[in-house]
Amino acid sequence: MTFTYTDPSNSEKNQVRFLLQDTNASEPFMQDEEIEFMLLKWKERLGSVEYVAAACADVLAARYAREATISADGVNVGLGVVAQQFRELAASLRQQHKNLLVGGFPDVGGISPYEEQDPDIAPFAFGTGMHDDLEAGRQEYGSRDFYSYNPYEEPGT
């Protein structure tokens, strides 16, 4: 297991380390292989380094949650506080991930705003015949003359 950290702009692993503030080689929170595993697991699915860092913070919270509070010679050491801090960091990183998703393209179920109409398909006539009921009132959609149309008359007469 190894620990490396350089400029965060060089790699996603270094960006995760930066977001977790896991930059001290003498006391690493996570090893390179653990971060690479989390990147493989979460980055493809959600596409954000911030979300991967939040998932890593959840793992670290679980790691420190199992630690007990130790009291010796009047000194109390409680690592449960560290677990809570990592949970708060995970929540903050998830909020950053959500903020990255705001704006940009509208999401309407797979339709791109830059998608062009296929030239082989005739233009859609949404309104043609949509309101053919004469009792519904004046209809101005489509190409029929509704005021001379008699629904009880045989076609072609």
Rosetta constraint file for C-alpha pairs under 8 A:
AtomPair CA 1 CA 31 HARMONIC 6.04 0.50
AtomPair CA 1 CA 32 HARMONIC 7.01 0.50
AtomPair CA 1 CA 33 HARMONIC 6.65 0.50
AtomPair CA 2 CA 31 HARMONIC 5.62 0.50
AtomPair CA 2 CA 32 HARMONIC 5.64 0.50
AtomPair CA 2 CA 33 HARMONIC 7.24 0.50
AtomPair CA 3 CA 25 HARMONIC 6.48 0.50
AtomPair CA 3 CA 28 HARMONIC 7.19 0.50
AtomPair CA 3 CA 30 HARMONIC 7.86 0.50
AtomPair CA 3 CA 31 HARMONIC 5.38 0.50
AtomPair CA 3 CA 32 HARMONIC 5.43 0.50
AtomPair CA 4 CA 25 HARMONIC 7.36 0.50
AtomPair CA 4 CA 32 HARMONIC 6.83 0.50
AtomPair CA 5 CA 14 HARMONIC 5.79 0.50
AtomPair CA 5 CA 17 HARMONIC 7.41 0.50
AtomPair CA 5 CA 23 HARMONIC 6.40 0.50
AtomPair CA 5 CA 25 HARMONIC 7.86 0.50
AtomPair CA 6 CA 10 HARMONIC 7.35 0.50
AtomPair CA 6 CA 14 HARMONIC 6.52 0.50
AtomPair CA 7 CA 11 HARMONIC 7.94 0.50
AtomPair CA 7 CA 14 HARMONIC 6.81 0.50
AtomPair CA 8 CA 12 HARMONIC 7.31 0.50
AtomPair CA 8 CA 13 HARMONIC 7.91 0.50
AtomPair CA 8 CA 14 HARMONIC 4.65 0.50
AtomPair CA 8 CA 15 HARMONIC 4.63 0.50
AtomPair CA 8 CA 17 HARMONIC 7.93 0.50
AtomPair CA 8 CA 18 HARMONIC 6.46 0.50
AtomPair CA 9 CA 14 HARMONIC 7.44 0.50
AtomPair CA 9 CA 15 HARMONIC 6.87 0.50
AtomPair CA 10 CA 14 HARMONIC 7.00 0.50
AtomPair CA 11 CA 15 HARMONIC 6.44 0.50
AtomPair CA 12 CA 16 HARMONIC 6.23 0.50
AtomPair CA 12 CA 49 HARMONIC 6.74 0.50
AtomPair CA 13 CA 17 HARMONIC 6.31 0.50
AtomPair CA 13 CA 32 HARMONIC 7.37 0.50
AtomPair CA 13 CA 35 HARMONIC 6.34 0.50
AtomPair CA 13 CA 36 HARMONIC 6.67 0.50
AtomPair CA 13 CA 39 HARMONIC 7.69 0.50
AtomPair CA 14 CA 18 HARMONIC 6.05 0.50
AtomPair CA 15 CA 19 HARMONIC 6.19 0.50
AtomPair CA 15 CA 49 HARMONIC 7.12 0.50
AtomPair CA 16 CA 20 HARMONIC 6.20 0.50
AtomPair CA 16 CA 35 HARMONIC 7.57 0.50
AtomPair CA 16 CA 49 HARMONIC 6.41 0.50
AtomPair CA 16 CA 50 HARMONIC 7.25 0.50
AtomPair CA 16 CA 52 HARMONIC 7.13 0.50
AtomPair CA 16 CA 53 HARMONIC 5.17 0.50
AtomPair CA 17 CA 21 HARMONIC 5.72 0.50
AtomPair CA 17 CA 22 HARMONIC 4.86 0.50
AtomPair CA 17 CA 23 HARMONIC 6.25 0.50
AtomPair CA 17 CA 53 HARMONIC 7.80 0.50
AtomPair CA 18 CA 22 HARMONIC 6.27 0.50
AtomPair CA 18 CA 23 HARMONIC 6.61 0.50
AtomPair CA 19 CA 50 HARMONIC 7.40 0.50
AtomPair CA 19 CA 53 HARMONIC 6.48 0.50
AtomPair CA 20 CA 53 HARMONIC 6.52 0.50
AtomPair CA 20 CA 57 HARMONIC 7.04 0.50
AtomPair CA 20 CA 89 HARMONIC 7.96 0.50
AtomPair CA 22 CA 28 HARMONIC 6.00 0.50
AtomPair CA 22 CA 29 HARMONIC 5.93 0.50
AtomPair CA 22 CA 30 HARMONIC 7.47 0.50
AtomPair CA 23 CA 28 HARMONIC 7.16 0.50
AtomPair CA 24 CA 28 HARMONIC 5.93 0.50
AtomPair CA 29 CA 60 HARMONIC 7.43 0.50
AtomPair CA 30 CA 34 HARMONIC 6.28 0.50
AtomPair CA 30 CA 35 HARMONIC 6.82 0.50
AtomPair CA 31 CA 35 HARMONIC 6.53 0.50
AtomPair CA 32 CA 36 HARMONIC 6.14 0.50
AtomPair CA 33 CA 37 HARMONIC 6.11 0.50
AtomPair CA 34 CA 38 HARMONIC 6.36 0.50
AtomPair CA 35 CA 39 HARMONIC 6.13 0.50
AtomPair CA 35 CA 56 HARMONIC 7.45 0.50
AtomPair CA 36 CA 40 HARMONIC 6.20 0.50
AtomPair CA 37 CA 41 HARMONIC 6.19 0.50
AtomPair CA 38 CA 42 HARMONIC 5.97 0.50
AtomPair CA 38 CA 43 HARMONIC 7.72 0.50
AtomPair CA 38 CA 52 HARMONIC 6.42 0.50
AtomPair CA 38 CA 55 HARMONIC 7.58 0.50
AtomPair CA 38 CA 56 HARMONIC 7.07 0.50
AtomPair CA 39 CA 43 HARMONIC 5.10 0.50
AtomPair CA 39 CA 44 HARMONIC 7.83 0.50
AtomPair CA 39 CA 49 HARMONIC 7.81 0.50
AtomPair CA 39 CA 52 HARMONIC 6.15 0.50
AtomPair CA 40 CA 44 HARMONIC 6.77 0.50
AtomPair CA 41 CA 45 HARMONIC 7.52 0.50
AtomPair CA 42 CA 46 HARMONIC 6.16 0.50
AtomPair CA 42 CA 47 HARMONIC 7.51 0.50
AtomPair CA 42 CA 51 HARMONIC 7.56 0.50
AtomPair CA 42 CA 52 HARMONIC 5.86 0.50
AtomPair CA 43 CA 47 HARMONIC 4.73 0.50
AtomPair CA 43 CA 48 HARMONIC 5.94 0.50
AtomPair CA 43 CA 49 HARMONIC 6.66 0.50
AtomPair CA 43 CA 51 HARMONIC 7.78 0.50
AtomPair CA 43 CA 52 HARMONIC 6.38 0.50
AtomPair CA 46 CA 51 HARMONIC 7.32 0.50
AtomPair CA 47 CA 51 HARMONIC 7.97 0.50
AtomPair CA 48 CA 52 HARMONIC 6.66 0.50
AtomPair CA 48 CA 97 HARMONIC 6.58 0.50
AtomPair CA 49 CA 53 HARMONIC 6.17 0.50
AtomPair CA 50 CA 54 HARMONIC 6.19 0.50
AtomPair CA 50 CA 93 HARMONIC 5.61 0.50
AtomPair CA 50 CA 94 HARMONIC 6.77 0.50
AtomPair CA 50 CA 96 HARMONIC 6.67 0.50
AtomPair CA 50 CA 97 HARMONIC 5.45 0.50
AtomPair CA 51 CA 55 HARMONIC 6.25 0.50
AtomPair CA 51 CA 93 HARMONIC 6.49 0.50
AtomPair CA 51 CA 94 HARMONIC 5.73 0.50
AtomPair CA 51 CA 97 HARMONIC 5.78 0.50
AtomPair CA 52 CA 56 HARMONIC 6.22 0.50
AtomPair CA 53 CA 57 HARMONIC 6.12 0.50
AtomPair CA 53 CA 90 HARMONIC 7.39 0.50
AtomPair CA 53 CA 93 HARMONIC 6.95 0.50
AtomPair CA 54 CA 58 HARMONIC 6.30 0.50
AtomPair CA 54 CA 89 HARMONIC 7.13 0.50
AtomPair CA 54 CA 90 HARMONIC 4.18 0.50
AtomPair CA 54 CA 91 HARMONIC 7.03 0.50
AtomPair CA 54 CA 92 HARMONIC 7.90 0.50
AtomPair CA 54 CA 93 HARMONIC 5.25 0.50
AtomPair CA 54 CA 94 HARMONIC 5.98 0.50
AtomPair CA 55 CA 59 HARMONIC 6.42 0.50
AtomPair CA 55 CA 90 HARMONIC 6.85 0.50
AtomPair CA 56 CA 60 HARMONIC 6.25 0.50
AtomPair CA 56 CA 90 HARMONIC 7.90 0.50
AtomPair CA 57 CA 61 HARMONIC 6.05 0.50
AtomPair CA 57 CA 86 HARMONIC 5.37 0.50
AtomPair CA 57 CA 87 HARMONIC 6.64 0.50
AtomPair CA 57 CA 89 HARMONIC 6.64 0.50
AtomPair CA 57 CA 90 HARMONIC 5.20 0.50
AtomPair CA 58 CA 62 HARMONIC 6.25 0.50
AtomPair CA 58 CA 86 HARMONIC 6.67 0.50
AtomPair CA 58 CA 87 HARMONIC 6.04 0.50
AtomPair CA 58 CA 90 HARMONIC 6.08 0.50
AtomPair CA 59 CA 63 HARMONIC 6.20 0.50
AtomPair CA 60 CA 64 HARMONIC 6.23 0.50
AtomPair CA 60 CA 83 HARMONIC 7.09 0.50
AtomPair CA 60 CA 86 HARMONIC 6.57 0.50
AtomPair CA 61 CA 65 HARMONIC 5.88 0.50
AtomPair CA 61 CA 82 HARMONIC 7.27 0.50
AtomPair CA 61 CA 83 HARMONIC 4.14 0.50
AtomPair CA 61 CA 84 HARMONIC 6.71 0.50
AtomPair CA 61 CA 85 HARMONIC 7.70 0.50
AtomPair CA 61 CA 86 HARMONIC 5.07 0.50
AtomPair CA 61 CA 87 HARMONIC 5.83 0.50
AtomPair CA 62 CA 66 HARMONIC 6.75 0.50
AtomPair CA 62 CA 83 HARMONIC 6.77 0.50
AtomPair CA 63 CA 67 HARMONIC 7.53 0.50
AtomPair CA 63 CA 83 HARMONIC 7.56 0.50
AtomPair CA 64 CA 79 HARMONIC 6.18 0.50
AtomPair CA 64 CA 80 HARMONIC 6.45 0.50
AtomPair CA 64 CA 82 HARMONIC 6.48 0.50
AtomPair CA 64 CA 83 HARMONIC 4.99 0.50
AtomPair CA 65 CA 79 HARMONIC 7.15 0.50
AtomPair CA 65 CA 80 HARMONIC 5.41 0.50
AtomPair CA 65 CA 82 HARMONIC 7.90 0.50
AtomPair CA 65 CA 83 HARMONIC 5.19 0.50
AtomPair CA 66 CA 80 HARMONIC 7.89 0.50
AtomPair CA 67 CA 79 HARMONIC 5.99 0.50
AtomPair CA 67 CA 80 HARMONIC 6.85 0.50
AtomPair CA 68 CA 78 HARMONIC 6.69 0.50
AtomPair CA 68 CA 79 HARMONIC 6.67 0.50
AtomPair CA 68 CA 80 HARMONIC 7.30 0.50
AtomPair CA 69 CA 76 HARMONIC 7.10 0.50
AtomPair CA 69 CA 77 HARMONIC 5.65 0.50
AtomPair CA 69 CA 78 HARMONIC 4.21 0.50
AtomPair CA 69 CA 79 HARMONIC 6.29 0.50
AtomPair CA 69 CA 80 HARMONIC 7.26 0.50
AtomPair CA 70 CA 76 HARMONIC 5.74 0.50
AtomPair CA 70 CA 77 HARMONIC 5.13 0.50
AtomPair CA 70 CA 78 HARMONIC 6.33 0.50
AtomPair CA 71 CA 75 HARMONIC 5.56 0.50
AtomPair CA 71 CA 76 HARMONIC 4.41 0.50
AtomPair CA 71 CA 77 HARMONIC 6.33 0.50
AtomPair CA 72 CA 76 HARMONIC 6.66 0.50
AtomPair CA 78 CA 82 HARMONIC 7.98 0.50
AtomPair CA 79 CA 83 HARMONIC 6.68 0.50
AtomPair CA 80 CA 84 HARMONIC 6.38 0.50
AtomPair CA 81 CA 85 HARMONIC 6.21 0.50
AtomPair CA 82 CA 86 HARMONIC 6.30 0.50
AtomPair CA 83 CA 87 HARMONIC 6.30 0.50
AtomPair CA 84 CA 88 HARMONIC 6.27 0.50
AtomPair CA 85 CA 89 HARMONIC 6.16 0.50
AtomPair CA 86 CA 90 HARMONIC 6.09 0.50
AtomPair CA 87 CA 91 HARMONIC 6.33 0.50
AtomPair CA 88 CA 92 HARMONIC 6.21 0.50
AtomPair CA 89 CA 93 HARMONIC 6.12 0.50
AtomPair CA 90 CA 94 HARMONIC 6.16 0.50
AtomPair CA 91 CA 95 HARMONIC 6.30 0.50
AtomPair CA 92 CA 96 HARMONIC 6.36 0.50
AtomPair CA 93 CA 97 HARMONIC 6.21 0.50
AtomPair CA 94 CA 98 HARMONIC 6.25 0.50
AtomPair CA 95 CA 99 HARMONIC 6.15 0.50
AtomPair CA 96 CA 100 HARMONIC 6.32 0.50
AtomPair CA 97 CA 101 HARMONIC 6.70 0.50
AtomPair CA 98 CA 102 HARMONIC 6.79 0.50
AtomPair CA 105 CA 112 HARMONIC 7.83 0.50
AtomPair CA 105 CA 113 HARMONIC 7.38 0.50
AtomPair CA 106 CA 112 HARMONIC 7.97 0.50
AtomPair CA 106 CA 113 HARMONIC 7.55 0.50
AtomPair CA 107 CA 111 HARMONIC 7.23 0.50
AtomPair CA 107 CA 112 HARMONIC 7.82 0.50
AtomPair CA 108 CA 112 HARMONIC 7.93 0.50
AtomPair CA 111 CA 115 HARMONIC 7.09 0.50
AtomPair CA 117 CA 121 HARMONIC 7.69 0.50
AtomPair CA 125 CA 142 HARMONIC 7.77 0.50
AtomPair CA 126 CA 130 HARMONIC 7.39 0.50
AtomPair CA 127 CA 131 HARMONIC 7.81 0.50
AtomPair CA 127 CA 141 HARMONIC 5.08 0.50
AtomPair CA 127 CA 142 HARMONIC 5.25 0.50
AtomPair CA 128 CA 141 HARMONIC 5.95 0.50
AtomPair CA 128 CA 142 HARMONIC 3.65 0.50
AtomPair CA 128 CA 143 HARMONIC 6.47 0.50
AtomPair CA 129 CA 141 HARMONIC 7.11 0.50
AtomPair CA 129 CA 142 HARMONIC 5.69 0.50
AtomPair CA 129 CA 143 HARMONIC 7.92 0.50
AtomPair CA 129 CA 144 HARMONIC 7.78 0.50
AtomPair CA 130 CA 141 HARMONIC 7.09 0.50
AtomPair CA 130 CA 142 HARMONIC 7.43 0.50
AtomPair CA 131 CA 136 HARMONIC 7.68 0.50
AtomPair CA 131 CA 139 HARMONIC 6.32 0.50
AtomPair CA 131 CA 141 HARMONIC 7.23 0.50
AtomPair CA 132 CA 139 HARMONIC 7.54 0.50
AtomPair CA 132 CA 146 HARMONIC 7.73 0.50
AtomPair CA 133 CA 137 HARMONIC 7.84 0.50
AtomPair CA 134 CA 138 HARMONIC 7.44 0.50
AtomPair CA 134 CA 139 HARMONIC 7.87 0.50
AtomPair CA 134 CA 146 HARMONIC 7.25 0.50
AtomPair CA 138 CA 146 HARMONIC 7.99 0.50
AtomPair CA 139 CA 146 HARMONIC 7.00 0.50
AtomPair CA 144 CA 149 HARMONIC 7.91 0.50
AtomPair CA 145 CA 149 HARMONIC 6.45 0.50
AtomPair CA 153 CA 157 HARMONIC 7.24 0.50
